[in-house]
Amino acid sequence: MTKANGFVFGSGTPPFDLETGKFVCGDFETQTEASLKAVQHCLESAGTSLDKVVMVRVYASNAGYYQTINWV
């Protein structure tokens, strides 16, 4: 994460377990939840929160995953 002019910018937050630092394996829903928890942790560490997010860009290898991403 980078802070600049009152904004926080982040990129490439993979699904890591915040307690162990290991990559989270499992179904797409599980990995999406882990990624979002990692993003939330990074934002809170930078002094902000998910409710202040303006934009999120998600890249998925299969368009069929977007329904799950949006649900999570």
CHARMM-style PDB file with segment names, atoms N, HN, CA, C and O in Angstrom:
ATOM      1  N   MET     1       0.835  -1.174   0.000  1.00  0.00      PROA
ATOM      2  CA  MET     1       0.000   0.000   0.000  1.00  0.00      PROA
ATOM      3  C   MET     1       0.886   1.246   0.000  1.00  0.00      PROA
ATOM      4  O   MET     1       1.964   1.276   0.594  1.00  0.00      PROA
ATOM      5  N   THR     2       0.384   2.270  -0.692  1.00  0.00      PROA
ATOM      6  HN  THR     2      -0.491   2.245  -1.175  1.00  0.00      PROA
ATOM      7  CA  THR     2       1.072   3.547  -0.751  1.00  0.00      PROA
ATOM      8  C   THR     2       0.075   4.640  -0.376  1.00  0.00      PROA
ATOM      9  O   THR     2      -1.051   4.653  -0.873  1.00  0.00      PROA
ATOM     10  N   LYS     3       0.482   5.546   0.489  1.00  0.00      PROA
ATOM     11  HN  LYS     3       1.397   5.535   0.892  1.00  0.00      PROA
ATOM     12  CA  LYS     3      -0.358   6.684   0.870  1.00  0.00      PROA
ATOM     13  C   LYS     3       0.172   7.924   0.172  1.00  0.00      PROA
ATOM     14  O   LYS     3       1.374   8.187   0.176  1.00  0.00      PROA
ATOM     15  N   ALA     4      -0.758   8.701  -0.443  1.00  0.00      PROA
ATOM     16  HN  ALA     4      -1.735   8.488  -0.447  1.00  0.00      PROA
ATOM     17  CA  ALA     4      -0.369   9.939  -1.120  1.00  0.00      PROA
ATOM     18  C   ALA     4      -1.561  10.884  -1.179  1.00  0.00      PROA
ATOM     19  O   ALA     4      -2.641  10.498  -1.627  1.00  0.00      PROA
ATOM     20  N   ASN     5      -1.372  12.104  -0.734  1.00  0.00      PROA
ATOM     21  HN  ASN     5      -0.495  12.418  -0.370  1.00  0.00      PROA
ATOM     22  CA  ASN     5      -2.401  13.148  -0.816  1.00  0.00      PROA
ATOM     23  C   ASN     5      -3.755  12.712  -0.259  1.00  0.00      PROA
ATOM     24  O   ASN     5      -4.793  13.045  -0.830  1.00  0.00      PROA
ATOM     25  N   GLY     6      -3.753  11.982   0.835  1.00  0.00      PROA
ATOM     26  HN  GLY     6      -2.909  11.712   1.299  1.00  0.00      PROA
ATOM     27  CA  GLY     6      -4.997  11.563   1.463  1.00  0.00      PROA
ATOM     28  C   GLY     6      -5.601  10.305   0.870  1.00  0.00      PROA
ATOM     29  O   GLY     6      -6.676   9.879   1.293  1.00  0.00      PROA
ATOM     30  N   PHE     7      -4.927   9.701  -0.104  1.00  0.00      PROA
ATOM     31  HN  PHE     7      -4.054  10.048  -0.447  1.00  0.00      PROA
ATOM     32  CA  PHE     7      -5.411   8.476  -0.732  1.00  0.00      PROA
ATOM     33  C   PHE     7      -4.502   7.315  -0.360  1.00  0.00      PROA
ATOM     34  O   PHE     7      -3.331   7.504  -0.031  1.00  0.00      PROA
ATOM     35  N   VAL     8      -5.061   6.110  -0.416  1.00  0.00      PROA
ATOM     36  HN  VAL     8      -6.013   5.957  -0.683  1.00  0.00      PROA
ATOM     37  CA  VAL     8      -4.278   4.895  -0.222  1.00  0.00      PROA
ATOM     38  C   VAL     8      -4.428   4.062  -1.485  1.00  0.00      PROA
ATOM     39  O   VAL     8      -5.544   3.783  -1.925  1.00  0.00      PROA
ATOM     40  N   PHE     9      -3.302   3.666  -2.066  1.00  0.00      PROA
ATOM     41  HN  PHE     9      -2.396   3.892  -1.709  1.00  0.00      PROA
ATOM     42  CA  PHE     9      -3.295   2.865  -3.281  1.00  0.00      PROA
ATOM     43  C   PHE     9      -2.709   1.492  -2.975  1.00  0.00      PROA
ATOM     44  O   PHE     9      -1.681   1.376  -2.307  1.00  0.00      PROA
ATOM     45  N   GLY    10      -3.372   0.466  -3.469  1.00  0.00      PROA
ATOM     46  HN  GLY    10      -4.207   0.561  -4.011  1.00  0.00      PROA
ATOM     47  CA  GLY    10      -2.874  -0.883  -3.256  1.00  0.00      PROA
ATOM     48  C   GLY    10      -2.964  -1.676  -4.543  1.00  0.00      PROA
ATOM     49  O   GLY    10      -3.733  -1.342  -5.444  1.00  0.00      PROA
ATOM     50  N   SER    11      -2.171  -2.726  -4.617  1.00  0.00      PROA
ATOM     51  HN  SER    11      -1.546  -2.997  -3.885  1.00  0.00      PROA
ATOM     52  CA  SER    11      -2.172  -3.541  -5.824  1.00  0.00      PROA
ATOM     53  C   SER    11      -1.716  -4.955  -5.504  1.00  0.00      PROA
ATOM     54  O   SER    11      -0.834  -5.163  -4.671  1.00  0.00      PROA
ATOM     55  N   GLY    12      -2.317  -5.909  -6.167  1.00  0.00      PROA
ATOM     56  HN  GLY    12      -3.033  -5.740  -6.844  1.00  0.00      PROA
ATOM     57  CA  GLY    12      -1.874  -7.291  -6.094  1.00  0.00      PROA
ATOM     58  C   GLY    12      -1.894  -7.897  -4.715  1.00  0.00      PROA
ATOM     59  O   GLY    12      -0.848  -8.274  -4.188  1.00  0.00      PROA
ATOM     60  N   THR    13      -3.073  -7.998  -4.114  1.00  0.00      PROA
ATOM     61  HN  THR    13      -3.924  -7.692  -4.542  1.00  0.00      PROA
ATOM     62  CA  THR    13      -3.182  -8.597  -2.788  1.00  0.00      PROA
ATOM     63  C   THR    13      -3.698 -10.028  -2.929  1.00  0.00      PROA
ATOM     64  O   THR    13      -4.902 -10.248  -3.066  1.00  0.00      PROA
ATOM     65  N   PRO    14      -2.785 -10.996  -2.894  1.00  0.00      PROA
ATOM     66  CA  PRO    14      -3.201 -12.391  -3.055  1.00  0.00      PROA
ATOM     67  C   PRO    14      -3.827 -12.956  -1.779  1.00  0.00      PROA
ATOM     68  O   PRO    14      -3.781 -12.320  -0.727  1.00  0.00      PROA
ATOM     69  N   PRO    15      -4.410 -14.147  -1.876  1.00  0.00      PROA
ATOM     70  CA  PRO    15      -5.066 -14.743  -0.713  1.00  0.00      PROA
ATOM     71  C   PRO    15      -4.073 -15.358   0.274  1.00  0.00      PROA
ATOM     72  O   PRO    15      -3.817 -16.561   0.240  1.00  0.00      PROA
ATOM     73  N   PHE    16      -3.522 -14.528   1.145  1.00  0.00      PROA
ATOM     74  HN  PHE    16      -3.730 -13.550   1.173  1.00  0.00      PROA
ATOM     75  CA  PHE    16      -2.616 -15.004   2.180  1.00  0.00      PROA
ATOM     76  C   PHE    16      -3.359 -15.136   3.501  1.00  0.00      PROA
ATOM     77  O   PHE    16      -4.233 -14.327   3.812  1.00  0.00      PROA
ATOM     78  N   ASP    17      -3.015 -16.140   4.267  1.00  0.00      PROA
ATOM     79  HN  ASP    17      -2.304 -16.797   4.015  1.00  0.00      PROA
ATOM     80  CA  ASP    17      -3.536 -16.296   5.621  1.00  0.00      PROA
ATOM     81  C   ASP    17      -2.803 -15.268   6.483  1.00  0.00      PROA
ATOM     82  O   ASP    17      -1.576 -15.299   6.569  1.00  0.00      PROA
ATOM     83  N   LEU    18      -3.524 -14.380   7.104  1.00  0.00      PROA
ATOM     84  HN  LEU    18      -4.521 -14.354   7.033  1.00  0.00      PROA
ATOM     85  CA  LEU    18      -2.912 -13.288   7.869  1.00  0.00      PROA
ATOM     86  C   LEU    18      -2.173 -13.773   9.106  1.00  0.00      PROA
ATOM     87  O   LEU    18      -1.295 -13.075   9.615  1.00  0.00      PROA
ATOM     88  N   GLU    19      -2.514 -14.950   9.593  1.00  0.00      PROA
ATOM     89  HN  GLU    19      -3.227 -15.517   9.180  1.00  0.00      PROA
ATOM     90  CA  GLU    19      -1.851 -15.472  10.791  1.00  0.00      PROA
ATOM     91  C   GLU    19      -0.568 -16.228  10.464  1.00  0.00      PROA
ATOM     92  O   GLU    19       0.421 -16.130  11.190  1.00  0.00      PROA
ATOM     93  N   THR    20      -0.590 -16.988   9.359  1.00  0.00      PROA
ATOM     94  HN  THR    20      -1.394 -17.068   8.769  1.00  0.00      PROA
ATOM     95  CA  THR    20       0.571 -17.817   9.029  1.00  0.00      PROA
ATOM     96  C   THR    20       1.429 -17.229   7.921  1.00  0.00      PROA
ATOM     97  O   THR    20       2.606 -17.571   7.801  1.00  0.00      PROA
ATOM     98  N   GLY    21       0.851 -16.345   7.108  1.00  0.00      PROA
ATOM     99  HN  GLY    21      -0.104 -16.067   7.205  1.00  0.00      PROA
ATOM    100  CA  GLY    21       1.566 -15.789   5.962  1.00  0.00      PROA
ATOM    101  C   GLY    21       1.614 -16.723   4.772  1.00  0.00      PROA
ATOM    102  O   GLY    21       2.244 -16.421   3.758  1.00  0.00      PROA
ATOM    103  N   LYS    22       0.944 -17.866   4.897  1.00  0.00      PROA
ATOM    104  HN  LYS    22       0.433 -18.112   5.721  1.00  0.00      PROA
ATOM    105  CA  LYS    22       0.944 -18.843   3.812  1.00  0.00      PROA
ATOM    106  C   LYS    22      -0.195 -18.578   2.846  1.00  0.00      PROA
ATOM    107  O   LYS    22      -1.220 -17.999   3.206  1.00  0.00      PROA
ATOM    108  N   PHE    23       0.008 -19.017   1.605  1.00  0.00      PROA
ATOM    109  HN  PHE    23       0.841 -19.487   1.313  1.00  0.00      PROA
ATOM    110  CA  PHE    23      -1.006 -18.891   0.570  1.00  0.00      PROA
ATOM    111  C   PHE    23      -2.213 -19.745   0.934  1.00  0.00      PROA
ATOM    112  O   PHE    23      -2.049 -20.899   1.330  1.00  0.00      PROA
ATOM    113  N   VAL    24      -3.419 -19.204   0.810  1.00  0.00      PROA
ATOM    114  HN  VAL    24      -3.552 -18.267   0.489  1.00  0.00      PROA
ATOM    115  CA  VAL    24      -4.650 -19.930   1.118  1.00  0.00      PROA
ATOM    116  C   VAL    24      -5.063 -20.747  -0.106  1.00  0.00      PROA
ATOM    117  O   VAL    24      -5.272 -20.204  -1.191  1.00  0.00      PROA
ATOM    118  N   CYS    25      -5.175 -22.043   0.087  1.00  0.00      PROA
ATOM    119  HN  CYS    25      -5.006 -22.484   0.969  1.00  0.00      PROA
ATOM    120  CA  CYS    25      -5.653 -22.928  -0.971  1.00  0.00      PROA
ATOM    121  C   CYS    25      -7.127 -23.202  -0.714  1.00  0.00      PROA
ATOM    122  O   CYS    25      -7.619 -23.007   0.398  1.00  0.00      PROA
ATOM    123  N   GLY    26      -7.808 -23.642  -1.720  1.00  0.00      PROA
ATOM    124  HN  GLY    26      -7.408 -23.800  -2.623  1.00  0.00      PROA
ATOM    125  CA  GLY    26      -9.216 -23.962  -1.561  1.00  0.00      PROA
ATOM    126  C   GLY    26      -9.996 -23.487  -2.756  1.00  0.00      PROA
ATOM    127  O   GLY    26      -9.425 -23.124  -3.785  1.00  0.00      PROA
ATOM    128  N   ASP    27     -11.308 -23.490  -2.617  1.00  0.00      PROA
ATOM    129  HN  ASP    27     -11.772 -23.785  -1.781  1.00  0.00      PROA
ATOM    130  CA  ASP    27     -12.143 -23.072  -3.734  1.00  0.00      PROA
ATOM    131  C   ASP    27     -12.038 -21.561  -3.948  1.00  0.00      PROA
ATOM    132  O   ASP    27     -11.422 -20.848  -3.156  1.00  0.00      PROA
ATOM    133  N   PHE    28     -12.639 -21.102  -5.012  1.00  0.00      PROA
ATOM    134  HN  PHE    28     -13.139 -21.682  -5.655  1.00  0.00      PROA
ATOM    135  CA  PHE    28     -12.509 -19.696  -5.383  1.00  0.00      PROA
ATOM    136  C   PHE    28     -13.110 -18.772  -4.326  1.00  0.00      PROA
ATOM    137  O   PHE    28     -12.574 -17.693  -4.077  1.00  0.00      PROA
ATOM    138  N   GLU    29     -14.207 -19.178  -3.706  1.00  0.00      PROA
ATOM    139  HN  GLU    29     -14.643 -20.056  -3.908  1.00  0.00      PROA
ATOM    140  CA  GLU    29     -14.836 -18.376  -2.655  1.00  0.00      PROA
ATOM    141  C   GLU    29     -13.895 -18.189  -1.469  1.00  0.00      PROA
ATOM    142  O   GLU    29     -13.764 -17.084  -0.943  1.00  0.00      PROA
ATOM    143  N   THR    30     -13.242 -19.268  -1.053  1.00  0.00      PROA
ATOM    144  HN  THR    30     -13.349 -20.165  -1.481  1.00  0.00      PROA
ATOM    145  CA  THR    30     -12.303 -19.223   0.066  1.00  0.00      PROA
ATOM    146  C   THR    30     -11.131 -18.297  -0.241  1.00  0.00      PROA
ATOM    147  O   THR    30     -10.713 -17.513   0.612  1.00  0.00      PROA
ATOM    148  N   GLN    31     -10.607 -18.387  -1.450  1.00  0.00      PROA
ATOM    149  HN  GLN    31     -10.946 -19.023  -2.143  1.00  0.00      PROA
ATOM    150  CA  GLN    31      -9.483 -17.537  -1.833  1.00  0.00      PROA
ATOM    151  C   GLN    31      -9.904 -16.069  -1.939  1.00  0.00      PROA
ATOM    152  O   GLN    31      -9.142 -15.175  -1.572  1.00  0.00      PROA
ATOM    153  N   THR    32     -11.112 -15.824  -2.439  1.00  0.00      PROA
ATOM    154  HN  THR    32     -11.731 -16.551  -2.737  1.00  0.00      PROA
ATOM    155  CA  THR    32     -11.611 -14.450  -2.530  1.00  0.00      PROA
ATOM    156  C   THR    32     -11.770 -13.847  -1.138  1.00  0.00      PROA
ATOM    157  O   THR    32     -11.381 -12.701  -0.912  1.00  0.00      PROA
ATOM    158  N   GLU    33     -12.334 -14.604  -0.209  1.00  0.00      PROA
ATOM    159  HN  GLU    33     -12.650 -15.535  -0.393  1.00  0.00      PROA
ATOM    160  CA  GLU    33     -12.489 -14.125   1.169  1.00  0.00      PROA
ATOM    161  C   GLU    33     -11.140 -13.797   1.791  1.00  0.00      PROA
ATOM    162  O   GLU    33     -10.998 -12.776   2.464  1.00  0.00      PROA
ATOM    163  N   ALA    34     -10.146 -14.659   1.569  1.00  0.00      PROA
ATOM    164  HN  ALA    34     -10.262 -15.488   1.022  1.00  0.00      PROA
ATOM    165  CA  ALA    34      -8.809 -14.417   2.120  1.00  0.00      PROA
ATOM    166  C   ALA    34      -8.182 -13.164   1.521  1.00  0.00      PROA
ATOM    167  O   ALA    34      -7.539 -12.391   2.231  1.00  0.00      PROA
ATOM    168  N   SER    35      -8.365 -12.960   0.230  1.00  0.00      PROA
ATOM    169  HN  SER    35      -8.887 -13.588  -0.346  1.00  0.00      PROA
ATOM    170  CA  SER    35      -7.822 -11.761  -0.417  1.00  0.00      PROA
ATOM    171  C   SER    35      -8.460 -10.498   0.141  1.00  0.00      PROA
ATOM    172  O   SER    35      -7.770  -9.513   0.403  1.00  0.00      PROA
ATOM    173  N   LEU    36      -9.772 -10.527   0.321  1.00  0.00      PROA
ATOM    174  HN  LEU    36     -10.332 -11.327   0.108  1.00  0.00      PROA
ATOM    175  CA  LEU    36     -10.463  -9.350   0.848  1.00  0.00      PROA
ATOM    176  C   LEU    36     -10.072  -9.065   2.293  1.00  0.00      PROA
ATOM    177  O   LEU    36      -9.973  -7.905   2.690  1.00  0.00      PROA
ATOM    178  N   LYS    37      -9.851 -10.109   3.077  1.00  0.00      PROA
ATOM    179  HN  LYS    37      -9.931 -11.052   2.754  1.00  0.00      PROA
ATOM    180  CA  LYS    37      -9.388  -9.902   4.455  1.00  0.00      PROA
ATOM    181  C   LYS    37      -7.999  -9.274   4.454  1.00  0.00      PROA
ATOM    182  O   LYS    37      -7.694  -8.428   5.295  1.00  0.00      PROA
ATOM    183  N   ALA    38      -7.154  -9.693   3.505  1.00  0.00      PROA
ATOM    184  HN  ALA    38      -7.402 -10.380   2.823  1.00  0.00      PROA
ATOM    185  CA  ALA    38      -5.817  -9.112   3.398  1.00  0.00      PROA
ATOM    186  C   ALA    38      -5.899  -7.643   2.984  1.00  0.00      PROA
ATOM    187  O   ALA    38      -5.159  -6.809   3.506  1.00  0.00      PROA
ATOM    188  N   VAL    39      -6.796  -7.326   2.049  1.00  0.00      PROA
ATOM    189  HN  VAL    39      -7.397  -8.003   1.625  1.00  0.00      PROA
ATOM    190  CA  VAL    39      -6.990  -5.929   1.634  1.00  0.00      PROA
ATOM    191  C   VAL    39      -7.489  -5.110   2.827  1.00  0.00      PROA
ATOM    192  O   VAL    39      -6.996  -4.010   3.076  1.00  0.00      PROA
ATOM    193  N   GLN    40      -8.459  -5.645   3.557  1.00  0.00      PROA
ATOM    194  HN  GLN    40      -8.859  -6.539   3.355  1.00  0.00      PROA
ATOM    195  CA  GLN    40      -8.997  -4.947   4.726  1.00  0.00      PROA
ATOM    196  C   GLN    40      -7.891  -4.673   5.744  1.00  0.00      PROA
ATOM    197  O   GLN    40      -7.797  -3.573   6.288  1.00  0.00      PROA
ATOM    198  N   HSD    41      -7.065  -5.673   5.995  1.00  0.00      PROA
ATOM    199  HN  HSD    41      -7.141  -6.566   5.553  1.00  0.00      PROA
ATOM    200  CA  HSD    41      -5.954  -5.513   6.941  1.00  0.00      PROA
ATOM    201  C   HSD    41      -4.998  -4.413   6.474  1.00  0.00      PROA
ATOM    202  O   HSD    41      -4.587  -3.569   7.270  1.00  0.00      PROA
ATOM    203  N   CYS    42      -4.648  -4.421   5.200  1.00  0.00      PROA
ATOM    204  HN  CYS    42      -4.983  -5.107   4.553  1.00  0.00      PROA
ATOM    205  CA  CYS    42      -3.741  -3.398   4.658  1.00  0.00      PROA
ATOM    206  C   CYS    42      -4.347  -2.004   4.783  1.00  0.00      PROA
ATOM    207  O   CYS    42      -3.662  -1.057   5.170  1.00  0.00      PROA
ATOM    208  N   LEU    43      -5.630  -1.881   4.456  1.00  0.00      PROA
ATOM    209  HN  LEU    43      -6.186  -2.650   4.141  1.00  0.00      PROA
ATOM    210  CA  LEU    43      -6.291  -0.574   4.551  1.00  0.00      PROA
ATOM    211  C   LEU    43      -6.318  -0.077   5.995  1.00  0.00      PROA
ATOM    212  O   LEU    43      -6.022   1.088   6.264  1.00  0.00      PROA
ATOM    213  N   GLU    44      -6.674  -0.968   6.918  1.00  0.00      PROA
ATOM    214  HN  GLU    44      -6.915  -1.913   6.699  1.00  0.00      PROA
ATOM    215  CA  GLU    44      -6.727  -0.575   8.325  1.00  0.00      PROA
ATOM    216  C   GLU    44      -5.339  -0.201   8.845  1.00  0.00      PROA
ATOM    217  O   GLU    44      -5.206   0.714   9.657  1.00  0.00      PROA
ATOM    218  N   SER    45      -4.321  -0.897   8.385  1.00  0.00      PROA
ATOM    219  HN  SER    45      -4.429  -1.640   7.725  1.00  0.00      PROA
ATOM    220  CA  SER    45      -2.946  -0.559   8.772  1.00  0.00      PROA
ATOM    221  C   SER    45      -2.545   0.815   8.253  1.00  0.00      PROA
ATOM    222  O   SER    45      -1.700   1.489   8.844  1.00  0.00      PROA
ATOM    223  N   ALA    46      -3.157   1.226   7.143  1.00  0.00      PROA
ATOM    224  HN  ALA    46      -3.843   0.679   6.664  1.00  0.00      PROA
ATOM    225  CA  ALA    46      -2.871   2.537   6.557  1.00  0.00      PROA
ATOM    226  C   ALA    46      -3.779   3.626   7.128  1.00  0.00      PROA
ATOM    227  O   ALA    46      -3.682   4.789   6.735  1.00  0.00      PROA
ATOM    228  N   GLY    47      -4.663   3.246   8.058  1.00  0.00      PROA
ATOM    229  HN  GLY    47      -4.742   2.301   8.377  1.00  0.00      PROA
ATOM    230  CA  GLY    47      -5.516   4.229   8.715  1.00  0.00      PROA
ATOM    231  C   GLY    47      -6.844   4.477   8.022  1.00  0.00      PROA
ATOM    232  O   GLY    47      -7.465   5.517   8.242  1.00  0.00      PROA
ATOM    233  N   THR    48      -7.292   3.551   7.193  1.00  0.00      PROA
ATOM    234  HN  THR    48      -6.788   2.707   7.014  1.00  0.00      PROA
ATOM    235  CA  THR    48      -8.578   3.720   6.515  1.00  0.00      PROA
ATOM    236  C   THR    48      -9.347   2.403   6.565  1.00  0.00      PROA
ATOM    237  O   THR    48      -8.970   1.505   7.318  1.00  0.00      PROA
ATOM    238  N   SER    49     -10.412   2.267   5.784  1.00  0.00      PROA
ATOM    239  HN  SER    49     -10.719   2.996   5.173  1.00  0.00      PROA
ATOM    240  CA  SER    49     -11.236   1.064   5.856  1.00  0.00      PROA
ATOM    241  C   SER    49     -11.902   0.772   4.521  1.00  0.00      PROA
ATOM    242  O   SER    49     -11.862   1.583   3.595  1.00  0.00      PROA
ATOM    243  N   LEU    50     -12.515  -0.403   4.443  1.00  0.00      PROA
ATOM    244  HN  LEU    50     -12.547  -1.061   5.195  1.00  0.00      PROA
ATOM    245  CA  LEU    50     -13.196  -0.812   3.214  1.00  0.00      PROA
ATOM    246  C   LEU    50     -14.337   0.126   2.824  1.00  0.00      PROA
ATOM    247  O   LEU    50     -14.610   0.309   1.638  1.00  0.00      PROA
ATOM    248  N   ASP    51     -15.004   0.720   3.812  1.00  0.00      PROA
ATOM    249  HN  ASP    51     -14.782   0.572   4.776  1.00  0.00      PROA
ATOM    250  CA  ASP    51     -16.146   1.586   3.485  1.00  0.00      PROA
ATOM    251  C   ASP    51     -15.731   2.887   2.815  1.00  0.00      PROA
ATOM    252  O   ASP    51     -16.589   3.648   2.369  1.00  0.00      PROA
ATOM    253  N   LYS    52     -14.450   3.153   2.737  1.00  0.00      PROA
ATOM    254  HN  LYS    52     -13.753   2.534   3.099  1.00  0.00      PROA
ATOM    255  CA  LYS    52     -13.969   4.357   2.060  1.00  0.00      PROA
ATOM    256  C   LYS    52     -13.347   4.053   0.694  1.00  0.00      PROA
ATOM    257  O   LYS    52     -12.807   4.944   0.039  1.00  0.00      PROA
ATOM    258  N   VAL    53     -13.429   2.794   0.274  1.00  0.00      PROA
ATOM    259  HN  VAL    53     -13.869   2.071   0.807  1.00  0.00      PROA
ATOM    260  CA  VAL    53     -12.869   2.399  -1.022  1.00  0.00      PROA
ATOM    261  C   VAL    53     -13.694   3.014  -2.146  1.00  0.00      PROA
ATOM    262  O   VAL    53     -14.924   2.964  -2.130  1.00  0.00      PROA
ATOM    263  N   VAL    54     -13.001   3.593  -3.116  1.00  0.00      PROA
ATOM    264  HN  VAL    54     -12.002   3.634  -3.128  1.00  0.00      PROA
ATOM    265  CA  VAL    54     -13.656   4.235  -4.252  1.00  0.00      PROA
ATOM    266  C   VAL    54     -13.753   3.280  -5.438  1.00  0.00      PROA
ATOM    267  O   VAL    54     -14.767   3.263  -6.135  1.00  0.00      PROA
ATOM    268  N   MET    55     -12.710   2.489  -5.673  1.00  0.00      PROA
ATOM    269  HN  MET    55     -11.886   2.504  -5.107  1.00  0.00      PROA
ATOM    270  CA  MET    55     -12.706   1.601  -6.825  1.00  0.00      PROA
ATOM    271  C   MET    55     -11.884   0.352  -6.528  1.00  0.00      PROA
ATOM    272  O   MET    55     -10.862   0.397  -5.843  1.00  0.00      PROA
ATOM    273  N   VAL    56     -12.364  -0.751  -7.064  1.00  0.00      PROA
ATOM    274  HN  VAL    56     -13.194  -0.787  -7.620  1.00  0.00      PROA
ATOM    275  CA  VAL    56     -11.630  -2.016  -6.990  1.00  0.00      PROA
ATOM    276  C   VAL    56     -11.628  -2.618  -8.389  1.00  0.00      PROA
ATOM    277  O   VAL    56     -12.669  -2.703  -9.041  1.00  0.00      PROA
ATOM    278  N   ARG    57     -10.473  -3.026  -8.835  1.00  0.00      PROA
ATOM    279  HN  ARG    57      -9.627  -2.957  -8.306  1.00  0.00      PROA
ATOM    280  CA  ARG    57     -10.374  -3.699 -10.125  1.00  0.00      PROA
ATOM    281  C   ARG    57      -9.905  -5.123  -9.857  1.00  0.00      PROA
ATOM    282  O   ARG    57      -8.854  -5.340  -9.256  1.00  0.00      PROA
ATOM    283  N   VAL    58     -10.696  -6.083 -10.309  1.00  0.00      PROA
ATOM    284  HN  VAL    58     -11.550  -5.906 -10.798  1.00  0.00      PROA
ATOM    285  CA  VAL    58     -10.393  -7.493 -10.075  1.00  0.00      PROA
ATOM    286  C   VAL    58     -10.195  -8.177 -11.423  1.00  0.00      PROA
ATOM    287  O   VAL    58     -11.016  -8.055 -12.332  1.00  0.00      PROA
ATOM    288  N   TYR    59      -9.099  -8.888 -11.525  1.00  0.00      PROA
ATOM    289  HN  TYR    59      -8.432  -8.988 -10.786  1.00  0.00      PROA
ATOM    290  CA  TYR    59      -8.833  -9.677 -12.718  1.00  0.00      PROA
ATOM    291  C   TYR    59      -9.021 -11.147 -12.359  1.00  0.00      PROA
ATOM    292  O   TYR    59      -8.456 -11.630 -11.378  1.00  0.00      PROA
ATOM    293  N   ALA    60      -9.816 -11.854 -13.155  1.00  0.00      PROA
ATOM    294  HN  ALA    60     -10.275 -11.462 -13.952  1.00  0.00      PROA
ATOM    295  CA  ALA    60     -10.027 -13.282 -12.938  1.00  0.00      PROA
ATOM    296  C   ALA    60      -9.740 -14.018 -14.238  1.00  0.00      PROA
ATOM    297  O   ALA    60      -9.990 -13.501 -15.327  1.00  0.00      PROA
ATOM    298  N   SER    61      -9.222 -15.206 -14.113  1.00  0.00      PROA
ATOM    299  HN  SER    61      -9.018 -15.626 -13.229  1.00  0.00      PROA
ATOM    300  CA  SER    61      -8.855 -15.994 -15.292  1.00  0.00      PROA
ATOM    301  C   SER    61     -10.080 -16.528 -16.033  1.00  0.00      PROA
ATOM    302  O   SER    61      -9.972 -16.982 -17.172  1.00  0.00      PROA
ATOM    303  N   ASN    62     -11.237 -16.472 -15.388  1.00  0.00      PROA
ATOM    304  HN  ASN    62     -11.324 -16.104 -14.462  1.00  0.00      PROA
ATOM    305  CA  ASN    62     -12.454 -16.996 -15.975  1.00  0.00      PROA
ATOM    306  C   ASN    62     -13.604 -16.063 -15.591  1.00  0.00      PROA
ATOM    307  O   ASN    62     -13.822 -15.798 -14.409  1.00  0.00      PROA
ATOM    308  N   ALA    63     -14.329 -15.572 -16.579  1.00  0.00      PROA
ATOM    309  HN  ALA    63     -14.152 -15.788 -17.539  1.00  0.00      PROA
ATOM    310  CA  ALA    63     -15.435 -14.641 -16.312  1.00  0.00      PROA
ATOM    311  C   ALA    63     -16.499 -15.256 -15.414  1.00  0.00      PROA
ATOM    312  O   ALA    63     -17.257 -14.527 -14.773  1.00  0.00      PROA
ATOM    313  N   GLY    64     -16.570 -16.569 -15.357  1.00  0.00      PROA
ATOM    314  HN  GLY    64     -15.955 -17.161 -15.877  1.00  0.00      PROA
ATOM    315  CA  GLY    64     -17.535 -17.243 -14.498  1.00  0.00      PROA
ATOM    316  C   GLY    64     -17.282 -17.015 -13.013  1.00  0.00      PROA
ATOM    317  O   GLY    64     -18.168 -17.252 -12.192  1.00  0.00      PROA
ATOM    318  N   TYR    65     -16.077 -16.556 -12.657  1.00  0.00      PROA
ATOM    319  HN  TYR    65     -15.357 -16.363 -13.324  1.00  0.00      PROA
ATOM    320  CA  TYR    65     -15.738 -16.304 -11.255  1.00  0.00      PROA
ATOM    321  C   TYR    65     -16.332 -14.995 -10.724  1.00  0.00      PROA
ATOM    322  O   TYR    65     -16.450 -14.825  -9.510  1.00  0.00      PROA
ATOM    323  N   TYR    66     -16.699 -14.085 -11.597  1.00  0.00      PROA
ATOM    324  HN  TYR    66     -16.603 -14.223 -12.582  1.00  0.00      PROA
ATOM    325  CA  TYR    66     -17.157 -12.775 -11.131  1.00  0.00      PROA
ATOM    326  C   TYR    66     -18.415 -12.834 -10.282  1.00  0.00      PROA
ATOM    327  O   TYR    66     -18.588 -12.014  -9.380  1.00  0.00      PROA
ATOM    328  N   GLN    67     -19.296 -13.787 -10.554  1.00  0.00      PROA
ATOM    329  HN  GLN    67     -19.156 -14.452 -11.287  1.00  0.00      PROA
ATOM    330  CA  GLN    67     -20.483 -13.917  -9.707  1.00  0.00      PROA
ATOM    331  C   GLN    67     -20.082 -14.223  -8.267  1.00  0.00      PROA
ATOM    332  O   GLN    67     -20.646 -13.654  -7.333  1.00  0.00      PROA
ATOM    333  N   THR    68     -19.114 -15.116  -8.084  1.00  0.00      PROA
ATOM    334  HN  THR    68     -18.656 -15.578  -8.843  1.00  0.00      PROA
ATOM    335  CA  THR    68     -18.639 -15.455  -6.738  1.00  0.00      PROA
ATOM    336  C   THR    68     -17.942 -14.265  -6.112  1.00  0.00      PROA
ATOM    337  O   THR    68     -18.172 -13.958  -4.942  1.00  0.00      PROA
ATOM    338  N   ILE    69     -17.088 -13.588  -6.876  1.00  0.00      PROA
ATOM    339  HN  ILE    69     -16.901 -13.838  -7.826  1.00  0.00      PROA
ATOM    340  CA  ILE    69     -16.367 -12.416  -6.357  1.00  0.00      PROA
ATOM    341  C   ILE    69     -17.362 -11.370  -5.872  1.00  0.00      PROA
ATOM    342  O   ILE    69     -17.215 -10.845  -4.769  1.00  0.00      PROA
ATOM    343  N   ASN    70     -18.356 -11.066  -6.667  1.00  0.00      PROA
ATOM    344  HN  ASN    70     -18.475 -11.493  -7.563  1.00  0.00      PROA
ATOM    345  CA  ASN    70     -19.348 -10.060  -6.281  1.00  0.00      PROA
ATOM    346  C   ASN    70     -20.150 -10.501  -5.061  1.00  0.00      PROA
ATOM    347  O   ASN    70     -20.506  -9.667  -4.229  1.00  0.00      PROA
ATOM    348  N   TRP    71     -20.438 -11.786  -4.941  1.00  0.00      PROA
ATOM    349  HN  TRP    71     -20.149 -12.463  -5.617  1.00  0.00      PROA
ATOM    350  CA  TRP    71     -21.186 -12.276  -3.787  1.00  0.00      PROA
ATOM    351  C   TRP    71     -20.377 -12.118  -2.514  1.00  0.00      PROA
ATOM    352  O   TRP    71     -20.900 -11.671  -1.493  1.00  0.00      PROA
ATOM    353  N   VAL    72     -19.085 -12.488  -2.569  1.00  0.00      PROA
ATOM    354  HN  VAL    72     -18.660 -12.851  -3.398  1.00  0.00      PROA
ATOM    355  CA  VAL    72     -18.215 -12.396  -1.396  1.00  0.00      PROA
ATOM    356  C   VAL    72     -18.027 -10.937  -1.043  1.00  0.00      PROA
ATOM    357  OT1 VAL    72     -17.326 -10.620  -0.082  1.00  0.00      PROA
TER     358      VAL     72
END
